[in-house]
Amino acid sequence: MKNLLLALISGVLLAISWPTYGIPFFIFFAWVPLLMMEHNIAKFSDIKKKKLAVFCFSYLTFLIWNFVTTGWLYNSQLPDGSKSLLAVLFPVLTNTFFMALVFTFYHIYKKSQGTYYGLVFFVAIWMAFEKLHLVWEFTWPWLNLGNVFADYHQFVQWYDTLGATGGSFWILICNVLAFYTIRIWEAGRKRKPLIKNVLMTAGFIILPMVISLVKYYNYTPETVGSINVTMLQPALDPYNEKYQKDSLTIENDLLKLASENSVLQSDKKSKIDLYLSPETSLPGPGSISERGFNNSLLINNIKGFLSQHPKSVFSGGISSHYVYKEGEEKPSTASYLDRLGIWVDEYNSAIQIIPNQQPEVYHKAMLVPGVEIFPYINFFKPILGDVMLDLGGTTRSLGVSEERKVFANPYNKSVIAPIICYESIYGEFVTGYVKKGANLLTIVTNDSWWGYSQGHKQLLVYAKLRAIETRREIARAANSGTSAHINSRGDIIDELPYGAKGALTAKVNLIDKETFYTKSGDFLSRLSLFVIGALLLFIPGRKYLARK
């Protein structure tokens, strides 16, 4: 019963720490009951199958955490309009399984090598697990620990040095120190070591926050200029309206919004430098051929609009495809269409349109598992067949851009990073745009799939962490909300509420100085991989020395 209670407490503490409804300061102690549960089973329990017990109790902890924080996935709809149970069950149960498995690995190592080395292994293996979630095809870094302060960004301004992965490391270290403090007290009941360890733990928690607050109130960005941006929010129903309306009707509504917001509200004489539309805002049904960009009526209509607004640029999200000619090299994502006898790649793209110029395009690279990518398709497709399609998913994968791409504006100094939706939760990934010269982050997204839930709220505040890590301002255009202007401290300067149809105009600063995190990336994660290797090699080395 005690172990069950400890597992439940950890699950609740992790859940109530999470944005945007939670209080993140619980996260510094959320792991402690779980670590105590493992220690009780390993040292004092009569349970025979201890590894299984640790796995089951930790599974309960992580199930609570995953379900409470990402249960909004249930709002995803199947083709028949009903709620998608699989959309929430698969990621919640699968991610819970992976988390419990990682924690069980910690138990095994700690049992073999003792508490001290075990706790080091715990920090390293969880950091490695979070790194895995940033790079593999089952990618789901939504619950990476460093994200927990997204709604309290004033306390993590040092993410410009260590990034959100540094936040994960900080949280893990504080939990280990708190657990160790409890163990020291239980072992000796001595006041002096207790006070020493309490002060040390408090210092590790408080000092980074104090440093952050100092940085927050003393930070002054070094700008190289500014541009006026209009972020368009058409508020289309992504399940029905978008695919029932004619593409020209959708575009006309979009350009009407742009025309009605073609000056900066604070300065009526200022023109708009950039019109930004949300993810896949064009076309309605189908997609635009990249071989036919110059002949596309939709694109030429935008060029016509821009000709009436000299020195303005249009950027936004489109669905596009590329048809391969016979003999042309094709990537693994290309699909063969039997009825047409052609090979084609489909993309979720960002485009920049300028009159009298060839449109520039970037293809979303971090794809949503099960929706935009069939993870490890060569292995799972023969087993699952079309079951993913039947459940509202995909049976193939979209094409991607292998490298980040930026869009330079010929009329001013702006170089934008065309970040597409899900990509905005990947810290080191976003620095790739900055390394290419981006001095402004733009995010085009469609958060309407989950309705008015924590989904779109969490994705919005995660963007604040990208602003801090790169010290770039953000212009965010969302289909149904929330479109927002975020400054380089992570403050949301202005926003359009969810569900509102309209446009947000803002004067956005351009910053070209690179942060330490932009240059170094997730080096703490890479260091953790090295530590894991050293700790695993330490086992046979220690046995050898013992024999000697």
C-alpha positions, -999 to +999 in steps of 0.1 A: +000+000+000+029+024+008+045+018-026+012+023-043+006+056-025+041+068-033+036+060-070+002+079-070+017+110-053+045+112-079+020+109-107-002+136-093+028+160-086+041+155-122+006+162-136-002+193-116+032+208-125+024+210-162+015+240-182-008+257-188-030+249-158-003+238-133+023+251-109+057+241-121+075+243-087+060+210-077+083+194-103+114+198-080+099+171-057+077+152-081+102+124-086+110+119-049+081+096-040+088+075-070+125+072-061+115+063-025+091+036-039+119+021-059+143+022-029+117+005-006+112-023-031+149-028-038+160-027-001+132-036+022+105-054+003+098-092+003+085-090-033+102-116-054+097-101-088+111-067-079+118-055-114+082-062-124+070-044-093+091-013-101+079-014-136+042-016-126+043+010-099+062+035-122+038+027-150+010+039-128+029+071-121+036+079-157+001+069-168-014+096-145+012+121-158+006+113-195-032+110-193-038+143-174-014+163-195-021+150-230-056+136-226-068+164-249-057+142-279-091+126-275-106+156-293-090+144-326-117+132-349-120+101-371-132+104-407-168+097-396-166+127-372-165+106-340-138+111-313-106+092-318-099+070-288-068+056-304-054+091-309-051+094-271-046+057-261-017+050-284+006+079-274-004+078-237+000+041-233+031+038-255+049+067-239+040+055-204+055+021-213+088+037-225+090+059-194+084+029-171+109+009-190+136+036-186+129+038-149+132+000-145+166+002-162+176+027-135+164+002-108+184-026-124+216-005-125+211+008-090+206-027-076+238-038-093+261-008-085+246+009-055+226+041-048+253+067-056+262+054-091+225+045-096+213+080-091+239+093-116+227+067-140+191+078-134+199+114-144+219+103-174+194+077-188+164+100-184+183+128-203+192+102-230+155+091-232+144+127-237+170+131-264+157+100-281+122+116-282+137+145-301+152+124-329+135+091-336+104+085-357+082+079-326+092+114-315+070+128-287+090+154-266+058+170-253+066+159-217+103+166-217+109+180-183+124+213-194+090+223-210+074+225-175+084+262-171+070+273-204+042+293-187+066+307-161+094+317-185+107+345-163+124+318-142+142+301-171+159+329-190+191+310-187+177+286-214+196+309-238+227+291-225+216+255-218+182+252-235+152+233-223+173+202-220+193+221-194+160+226-176+155+188-176+189+183-161+183+210-134+150+193-124+164+158-123+194+170-102+171+188-077+149+157-073+180+135-067+193+159-041+159+160-024+157+122-024+193+120-011+185+144+017+156+122+029+178+091+027+206+108+048+180+117+074+165+082+075+199+066+078+214+087+105+188+110+120+215+137+124+205+173+122+238+188+108+239+167+076+202+173+072+206+211+073+235+209+050+217+189+024+185+209+027+204+241+021+222+226-009+190+214-025+173+248-019+204+265-034+202+243-066+165+252-069+166+289-061+199+301-075+191+294-112+157+312-108+174+342-092+199+344-121+170+341-145+150+370-129+181+392-130+186+383-167+149+389-174+148+424-159+181+435-173+179+420-208+180+445-237+180+430-272+205+443-297+182+447-328+193+452-364+159+466-374+122+458-373+094+448-397+056+451-396+039+417-397+002+408-402-006+374-388-038+360-405-062+338-385-090+326-408-106+303-382-115+274-406-129+242-393-100+218-402-123+187-403-151+200-425-151+236-437-115+235-451-123+206-473-158+216-484-150+252-493-136+260-528-099+269-527-105+302-543-132+311-517-107+302-489-080+323-506-104+353-511-113+352-474-076+351-465-067+380-488-097+400-475-083+396-440-049+408-452-064+438-471-084+449-440-052+448-419-027+463-443-014+489-419+000+488-384-027+497-359-003+518-338+009+537-368-016+540-397+011+553-421+032+522-417+029+495-444+030+458-438+063+441-447+051+405-441+017+388-444+018+355-425-008+328-430-012+296-409-003+260-416-018+245-448-039+276-452-040+269-490-055+253-509-088+238-496-090+202-509-060+187-526-026+204-529-005+227-551+019+212-576+055+225-570+062+220-607+034+244-615+040+272-590+043+297-618+010+287-633-009+283-601-040+306-600-038+306-562-002+318-561-007+343-589-037+358-570-014+364-540+012+380-563-016+402-576-025+412-541+012+420-533+015+442-564-011+465-548+010+466-517+046+473-529+075+459-510+053+435-491+060+397-489+036+368-483+046+337-464+025+309-450+016+273-450+004+253-480-002+216-489+020+208-519+032+179-540+060+171-564+056+148-594+087+129-604+097+126-641+106+092-655+142+084-644+143+111-618+158+100-585+131+095-559+134+095-521+119+067-499+089+089-491+077+090-527+045+071-535+033+054-567-002+063-579-015+034-599-044+052-615-021+079-628+010+059-633+032+085-616+055+088-586+047+117-562+058+132-529+033+151-507+044+178-483+033+201-455+051+232-467+059+268-459+061+291-489+074+327-495+058+346-524+072+378-539+060+393-572+082+386-602+101+359-583+100+321-582+083+311-549+106+296-522+094+265-504+104+246-473+090+212-464+081+204-428+108+181-414+096+171-379+064+152-387+036+141-364+038+103-358+008+084-371-006+115-389+021+128-411+046+099-409+041+062-405+070+054-380+094+028-393+071+020-422+093-009-436+088-028-403+053-020-393+034-016-426+035-054-434+022-061-398-005-033-395-015-029-432-041-001-436-052-001-399-037+033-394-058+047-423-090+032-409-083+049-376-078+083-390-040+081-394-017+076-424-003+046-443+026+066-458+049+095-449+051+130-461+083+142-478+106+164-458+134+190-462+167+174-450+181+208-439+166+239-424+158+267-449+153+304-443+134+330-464+153+363-470+133+395-477+147+415-506+131+448-493+146+448-458+170+430-434+146+403-423+154+366-427+126+344-414+127+309-401+096+291-416+088+269-386+058+247-391+036+237-362+050+206-344+086+218-352+082+245-326+087+221-297+122+211-308+149+234-293+181+223-311+161+218-343+150+254-343+186+266-338+192+252-373+172+280-388+192+306-368+225+291-379+212+296-415+209+333-407+173+337-394+168+369-374+131+363-369+112+331-361+078+326-377+055+298-367+026+287-389+003+263-372-031+247-371-041+239-335-078+234-343-076+196-344-081+194-307-107+221-301-105+244-272-082+223-250-048+223-234-033+212-267-032+246-284-024+263-251+006+241-244+019+244-280+017+282-277+037+285-245+063+260-257+071+286-284+081+310-256+110+287-248+123+288-284+123+326-282+144+325-251+168+298-264+176+317-296+168+352-284+146+358-314+112+373-316+083+352-329+054+359-352+029+331-349+000+326-372-026+300-362-057+288-381-081+292-352-058+306-326-038+315-308-019+338-332+007+358-312+036+381-311+063+369-287+094+389-278+129+376-273+123+373-235+094+350-240+067+375-232+035+373-253+031+410-264-002+405-282-024+377-293-057+368-310-079+345-289-087+310-299-117+308-322-115+344-333-114+353-370-092+382-378-056+394-380-029+405-356-005+433-367+027+438-349+060+456-351+085+428-347+122+433-339+150+416-359+180+401-338+210+385-354+232+377-323+236+340-316+232+326-281+254+300-265+226+275-269+223+282-306+260+274-310+262+244-286+227+228-288+218+200-265+253+193-253+241+181-219+221+153-236+252+143-256+272+144-223+246+121-207+251+095-235+288+096-227+281+091-190+259+062-196+286+045-217+312+052-189+288+038-162+281+006-182+318+001-189+324+007-152+306-026-143+331-050-158+360-027-147+348-027-111+344-065-111+380-069-125+394-046-098+375-066-072+391-098-083+425-082-082 
